[in-house]
Every structure is written in C-alpha cells, then in structure tokens.
Amino acid sequence: MTQPAALSSSTRLWEPGTATGVGSLPGTDPVEACRLVFGELPDLPHLPELPGRGAGAEMIGRAAGLLADMPVDLQPSGWRLVPRPGVDLRRTRDLMARDLDALGEVAAGYTGPFKVAVTGPWTLAAAVELTRGHKALKDPGASRDMAEALAEGIARHLARIARVLPGARLLVQLDEPNLPAVLAGRVRTPSGFGVLPAVAEDVAADRLRGLLAGAGVPAGVHCCAASPPVDLLRRAGAAFVSVDATALTHADDDAIGEAVEAGVALLLGVVPARDTGVRDTGVRDTELSDVRRSVEPVRSMWRRLGFSPEQLREVVAVTPTCGLAGATPAYARVALRRCREAGRALADDSA
C-alpha cells in the first residue's frame, strides 16, 4: 500500500488519540446522557440518542421526524408516510427539542468537534412505508424524494445545533446498518414473505454522495454490519467510515487500505457494545481488563495494510462496536471510558 500523506492539524477531523461513541445510549434522561458523553468523550462528543424513551426516540423515528414536508405517523407495522402531521410526529420532534435543550444546558461554550448521527437514506427507505403500505425502498421515485427531504431536514437540524453550540465544529454521521441488505436484495417486504430487489451500487453511491456533499460539514457513514461496503462509501465521498473493527476480515483489507490512501478517516469499533460481564457494581470482566487487547484488531489490520505506525494515530479514532442502547448504564460508562483509554493507547504506541 502507498503510505497516506500526513495530515495537518487544520485538515484533521479529530486529534490523535480521539475516541467517540456511535450514537445510542441506555436510559431516558437526555441531560444525564449529555453529561456522560462530554465527561467520557471530551475530544469528540456526540449527540446522544436514547431509544429507551420509546417511539420517536429510536433511529428510524428520529430521522423520519427530520424529513422536510414528508410527515410520518406510527402504524402497527412501523413508521409510514402520511398526508398530514399528527401526534406521533409532534412527539418525535418534541423529543429532539428536549435533546437540544439538554445539549445547551450541559455543553454551553464547547468549541471542539461534535458529531451528529442521522439514519442514512437507504436504511430509512428500507424501514419507512409509503401511504399504501409498501416500503419506500420499493419505489425509486419515493426513495429519491425521501433522500431529498432528509437532506433538507439534516440541514435544518445542523442549523439548530449550530445555534446551541455556535463554537463547535460539526460532523455528520449517516447510520446505514441496513445498506449491505439493500445492496444484496435482502430487505423483506412488509408481509415478510418476499424481498425487495437489490439496489445497484452506483445508484446507492450516488444517493449517498448527494447527502454527504450537501451536508455542508465533514460527513461520513457508519455501518456496523459484517462486510461493510467500504469501497462504495469511499466512492460516495465519505470523509470518514465507521465500522466494527472486530468483525473485519482479511477480505476487507483492500477496501480499507484504498480508503485510507484516498484520505478517508476511520472510526473503528473495538469495545463490545453489550455487557459481557460488567456488573452494576462496575466490576470489569477480563475482556475489558487490558486495553491492549481492545486495540489489537486495529493494530493487526494496520500491520497487514503495511502503513506506518505514525499514520495510525492520524487516521483512526476509537468507538464501541455499535450503539450502546442495549447495554446497562454501568456498562455504557465503562465502555466509553475504555474507548477513551484505547484511543490514547493507539496514539501513544504510534507516536
């Protein structure tokens, strides 16, 4: 592999040794969640998502609530586009307003990088239904319109956050956990008896390119599924790619290496997203007892790629393997702290 050029401090998305979260956390208190994030992830905090609050607080509802001029409502089968706004949409937007109020209360005066996660256009289209009951993904025109409405909604969302944190440098993360299923034709119809046709890679890349470029701030994509489409994300213009490093295999090396050579930064998940033995007392299990064990998947991959150790600290930031909504509060705190320790260990070892 060709060695990537060193980054100047003015072109870095984050500083060496940085850690951040994926997005979701356990609990229902947005003030407490913001305090946790800014306390444990001071170099790259993010806007917490608290799906434990119910409908409208989970990733699909939050993103659907941002759609410009495309109101949604919650049906027994999930979120659906409807002719006019209703109580479910009002609740979704009220929850987001509370999140931003909590952010202003906790982080007033913050001036560093700040990450905002929003469900991406393909995962959203694979989940939201049209008024007649089909998935939006089935209708190319509808999924395109939804992506355009999402882009406008993201712009408004970022403007609101910029008013709350005027000194922050915003980053956008499009969450696309279902993108591999969209590309492979594995998305189920609402009945569950069929699957929707696969979306061509060039179409998927073009749609993502429009949202990434239109964000107006550095924007990347998170995909915690196995075999993430890193090459597609690079071609779509992602400034960074966020993946589960513990699930990467040698088959992913070429795509990761080409992304790094192209200047794409990496958010690599190394800390388990679920409690594997940390009790409510905060006692750690053996998997979290040694930070070197946590970062070994990253070091191993970097050695295989043949890049210099010095470049590792410039390119990579550390995250949990996925969102922490399914973890206990005690484990979530330990996991974020371990991410911070792991990020610093990578920076120290590669300095």
DARAKA-V680818 format. One record per residue. N is the residue number from 1. RES is the residue in one small letter. PHI is phi as a letter, one per 30 degrees, with the letter a starting at -180 (NA if undefined). OMEGA is omega in radians with two decimals (NA if undefined). NEAR is the number of other C-alpha atoms within 10 Angstrom. Layout:
N:RES:PHI:OMEGA:NEAR
N:RES:PHI:OMEGA:NEAR
This chain:
1:m:NA:3.01:12
2:t:d:3.14:12
3:q:d:3.08:13
4:p:d:-3.14:19
5:a:d:3.09:12
6:a:d:-3.13:13
7:l:c:3.01:13
8:s:d:-3.13:8
9:s:d:-3.11:11
10:s:d:-3.12:7
11:t:c:3.11:8
12:r:d:3.00:13
13:l:d:3.12:22
14:w:a:-3.12:21
15:e:d:3.08:17
16:p:e:3.13:23
17:g:i:-3.05:24
18:t:d:2.97:26
19:a:b:3.09:30
20:t:a:3.07:28
21:g:c:3.07:28
22:v:d:3.12:30
23:g:l:-2.99:25
24:s:d:3.10:25
25:l:b:3.03:26
26:p:d:3.07:22
27:g:j:-3.08:18
28:t:b:-3.07:15
29:d:c:-3.08:14
30:p:d:3.10:24
31:v:d:3.11:19
32:e:d:3.14:13
33:a:d:3.11:24
34:c:d:3.11:24
35:r:d:3.10:18
36:l:d:-3.08:20
37:v:d:-3.11:22
38:f:d:3.09:19
39:g:d:-3.06:14
40:e:c:-3.08:23
41:l:b:-3.01:20
42:p:d:-3.08:18
43:d:d:3.09:19
44:l:a:3.08:24
45:p:d:-3.13:26
46:h:b:3.08:26
47:l:d:-3.08:23
48:p:d:3.00:27
49:e:c:-3.08:29
50:l:b:-3.10:24
51:p:d:3.10:21
52:g:d:3.09:16
53:r:d:3.09:15
54:g:j:-3.06:12
55:a:e:-3.12:19
56:g:j:3.10:26
57:a:c:3.12:24
58:e:d:-2.93:18
59:m:d:-3.12:22
60:i:d:3.14:22
61:g:d:3.14:27
62:r:d:-3.13:21
63:a:d:3.12:21
64:a:d:3.11:30
65:g:d:3.12:25
66:l:d:-3.05:25
67:l:e:-3.12:21
68:a:d:3.06:17
69:d:h:3.05:14
70:m:b:-3.08:18
71:p:d:-3.14:19
72:v:b:3.09:28
73:d:b:-3.12:25
74:l:c:3.10:19
75:q:c:3.09:12
76:p:e:-3.13:6
77:s:d:-3.13:12
78:g:k:-3.09:14
79:w:d:-3.10:23
80:r:b:3.04:23
81:l:d:-3.10:22
82:v:b:-3.07:16
83:p:d:-3.06:11
84:r:b:-3.12:11
85:p:d:3.11:14
86:g:b:-3.03:13
87:v:d:-3.12:11
88:d:d:3.11:19
89:l:d:3.10:23
90:r:d:3.12:16
91:r:d:3.14:16
92:t:e:-3.12:23
93:r:d:3.07:19
94:d:d:3.09:15
95:l:d:3.11:20
96:m:d:3.11:20
97:a:d:3.10:13
98:r:d:3.10:14
99:d:d:-3.12:22
100:l:d:3.03:23
101:d:d:3.12:15
102:a:d:3.11:21
103:l:d:3.12:23
104:g:d:3.14:18
105:e:d:-3.03:14
106:v:d:-2.90:18
107:a:c:3.13:17
108:a:e:3.13:14
109:g:i:-3.14:13
110:y:d:-3.04:17
111:t:b:-3.12:13
112:g:c:3.07:15
113:p:d:-3.10:18
114:f:b:-3.02:23
115:k:c:3.14:21
116:v:b:-3.14:21
117:a:c:3.08:24
118:v:b:3.08:24
119:t:e:-3.10:23
120:g:d:-3.00:27
121:p:d:-3.08:26
122:w:d:3.07:28
123:t:d:3.11:22
124:l:d:-3.13:28
125:a:d:3.11:26
126:a:d:-3.08:24
127:a:c:-3.04:24
128:v:d:3.14:27
129:e:c:2.99:26
130:l:d:-3.09:20
131:t:e:-3.12:14
132:r:c:2.98:10
133:g:j:3.10:15
134:h:d:3.03:17
135:k:d:3.11:25
136:a:e:-3.14:25
137:l:d:-3.10:28
138:k:d:-3.05:20
139:d:c:-3.10:13
140:p:e:3.13:12
141:g:d:-3.14:11
142:a:d:3.13:15
143:s:d:3.06:22
144:r:d:3.11:17
145:d:d:3.13:15
146:m:d:3.12:25
147:a:d:3.11:23
148:e:d:3.10:19
149:a:d:3.10:19
150:l:d:3.12:26
151:a:e:3.11:23
152:e:d:3.12:18
153:g:d:3.09:19
154:i:d:3.12:23
155:a:e:3.11:18
156:r:d:3.14:15
157:h:d:3.13:16
158:l:d:3.11:18
159:a:d:3.09:13
160:r:d:3.13:14
161:i:d:3.11:20
162:a:d:3.07:14
163:r:d:3.12:12
164:v:d:-3.14:20
165:l:b:-3.02:21
166:p:d:-3.14:15
167:g:c:-3.09:15
168:a:d:3.01:19
169:r:c:-2.98:17
170:l:d:2.97:24
171:l:b:3.10:23
172:v:c:3.06:23
173:q:c:3.05:25
174:l:d:-3.14:24
175:d:d:-3.11:24
176:e:b:3.12:22
177:p:d:-3.10:21
178:n:c:-3.14:21
179:l:e:3.09:26
180:p:e:3.10:21
181:a:d:3.09:18
182:v:d:-3.12:25
183:l:d:-3.08:18
184:a:c:-3.11:14
185:g:i:-3.12:15
186:r:c:3.13:16
187:v:d:-3.09:24
188:r:d:3.00:17
189:t:d:-3.14:18
190:p:e:3.13:18
191:s:d:-3.10:10
192:g:i:-3.07:8
193:f:c:-3.13:7
194:g:b:3.07:11
195:v:b:3.12:15
196:l:d:-3.14:18
197:p:e:3.09:15
198:a:d:3.04:16
199:v:c:-3.14:19
200:a:d:-3.09:12
201:e:d:-3.11:14
202:d:d:3.08:12
203:v:d:3.13:11
204:a:d:-3.13:18
205:a:d:-3.14:17
206:d:d:-3.13:15
207:r:d:3.11:19
208:l:d:-3.14:25
209:r:e:3.14:19
210:g:d:3.14:15
211:l:d:-3.13:25
212:l:d:-3.13:24
213:a:d:-3.08:17
214:g:d:-3.10:16
215:a:d:-3.14:17
216:g:i:3.08:13
217:v:b:3.08:15
218:p:e:-3.04:19
219:a:b:3.12:25
220:g:b:-3.05:28
221:v:b:3.02:30
222:h:c:3.06:29
223:c:b:-3.07:22
224:c:c:3.12:24
225:a:d:3.03:19
226:a:d:-3.13:16
227:s:h:3.14:15
228:p:d:-3.09:24
229:p:d:-3.02:19
230:v:d:-3.13:24
231:d:d:3.09:16
232:l:d:-3.12:19
233:l:d:3.06:24
234:r:d:-3.13:24
235:r:d:3.10:15
236:a:d:3.08:22
237:g:j:3.13:22
238:a:d:3.06:26
239:a:d:3.06:24
240:f:b:3.07:26
241:v:b:-3.11:26
242:s:c:-3.09:28
243:v:b:3.05:29
244:d:d:-3.08:24
245:a:d:-3.12:24
246:t:d:3.13:18
247:a:c:3.13:16
248:l:d:3.10:20
249:t:b:3.10:12
250:h:e:3.14:9
251:a:d:3.13:9
252:d:d:-2.99:17
253:d:e:-3.06:16
254:d:d:-3.12:15
255:a:d:3.11:17
256:i:d:-3.13:23
257:g:d:3.12:23
258:e:d:3.10:18
259:a:d:3.14:24
260:v:d:3.11:25
261:e:d:-3.14:16
262:a:d:3.11:15
263:g:j:3.12:17
264:v:d:3.07:21
265:a:d:-3.06:24
266:l:b:2.89:24
267:l:c:-3.01:26
268:l:c:3.14:29
269:g:d:-3.10:30
270:v:b:-3.11:28
271:v:c:-3.10:27
272:p:e:-3.11:23
273:a:d:-3.13:22
274:r:c:3.11:19
275:d:d:3.12:19
276:t:c:3.11:14
277:g:k:3.10:14
278:v:d:-3.09:21
279:r:d:-3.13:13
280:d:d:3.09:11
281:t:d:-3.12:8
282:g:j:3.13:13
283:v:d:-3.09:14
284:r:d:3.04:17
285:d:d:-3.05:13
286:t:d:-3.10:11
287:e:d:3.13:14
288:l:c:-3.05:19
289:s:d:-3.08:12
290:d:b:-3.09:12
291:v:d:3.13:20
292:r:d:3.08:14
293:r:d:-3.14:14
294:s:d:-3.04:24
295:v:c:-3.10:23
296:e:d:3.08:16
297:p:e:3.13:19
298:v:d:-3.14:20
299:r:d:-3.13:17
300:s:d:3.13:10
301:m:d:-3.11:19
302:w:d:3.09:18
303:r:d:3.13:11
304:r:d:-3.12:14
305:l:d:3.11:19
306:g:i:3.08:12
307:f:d:-3.12:18
308:s:d:3.10:14
309:p:e:-3.12:16
310:e:d:-3.13:15
311:q:d:-3.11:20
312:l:e:-3.10:22
313:r:d:3.14:22
314:e:d:-2.92:26
315:v:c:-2.89:23
316:v:c:2.88:27
317:a:c:-2.99:29
318:v:c:3.09:31
319:t:b:2.84:32
320:p:d:-3.11:27
321:t:d:3.07:24
322:c:a:3.12:26
323:g:d:-3.03:22
324:l:c:-3.09:26
325:a:d:-3.12:20
326:g:d:-3.13:18
327:a:d:2.98:21
328:t:d:3.08:18
329:p:e:-3.14:18
330:a:d:-3.14:16
331:y:d:-3.14:26
332:a:e:3.12:25
333:r:d:3.12:19
334:v:d:-3.11:20
335:a:d:3.13:27
336:l:d:3.10:25
337:r:d:3.10:20
338:r:d:3.06:24
339:c:e:3.14:30
340:r:d:3.11:25
341:e:d:-3.12:20
342:a:d:3.09:27
343:g:e:-3.13:26
344:r:d:3.10:20
345:a:d:3.09:18
346:l:d:-3.12:26
347:a:d:-3.12:21
348:d:d:-3.08:13
349:d:d:-3.08:12
350:s:c:-3.11:17
351:a:d:NA:13
